[in-house]
Amino acid sequence: MIVVPRYNAQWHFMKRGSLKGFQEVCFHNHKQLTADVDHYFLEESLYSGKEMTLEVSGDYTRATLLSRQVADSIPFSSNKLPDILDEFSIEPGSIQAEAIEETITACERSTEDNEEEAMHCTTSLESMIDWSISKLGKNITAVGTEVDGENRHKNHFTISRSSGVKQMGEGNQVVCHGMTYPYAVYYCHVIHGTRSYMVPMVAADGTKAKAVAVCHIDTKEFSPDHVAFKLLNVKPGSVPVCHFLPDDTIFWFPN
């Protein structure tokens, strides 16, 4: 299921991750783990009753996920930056303007450097679906990490005892990261050699969450200097290394 964020006329700016960081760590060097994750765990930790740390974004205003017809009517290129800022009444030179320019420039850079077409910026729901289908086939499902309730600042959870961990996919899958922009722009890329799980969780106060976990199965060629191996005290290639996806990310897997 894809949750379409509600539109908010007052664009509440909160700078998310750096798209350049995603490129440099995830894609320019495919033998690395995700850049925007602070907590890693072993696949064997995915069992009922296990206490886990889940990073959630909190109560920020999500950007609107546009239709292709609307998105295609709005310029999205660095040479149209003045028009874009004017369209959204954003002051040139502001933090918001800087973030918009960074997202557009990085998307253009990824297109130029993307010989294998393994990454793509999407500006509409339809373009995200079409690109994911082109990588995974027509029979696919989209999910995301979700936290119930208004208090979304929880990060200490326990894997639910009432409903177990469910494996979703294995092999090639697609991850789309939400980027900073007045409307929803996602930076999508293919991940290889992974297993994915939906993990039901509950906090001490009863707050429920469903978290998408991705486990990198073969890590023997990953950088031994990555923080994940140091935190888990394991060596590349010894065991699968896992992490949860942030709640501003859409995950696609073949059925």
Beta strands, then each sheet from edge to edge (+ up, - down):
strand 1: 41-42
strand 2: 51-53
strand 3: 119-122
strand 4: 140-143
strand 5: 146-147
strand 6: 156-159
strand 7: 166-178
strand 8: 186-202
strand 9: 208-216
strand 10: 241-244
strand 11: 249-254
sheet 1: 1+ 10- 9+ 5-
sheet 2: 1+ 10- 9+ 8- 3+
sheet 3: 1+ 10- 9+ 8- 6+ 2-
sheet 4: 1+ 10- 9+ 8- 7+ 11- 4+
end
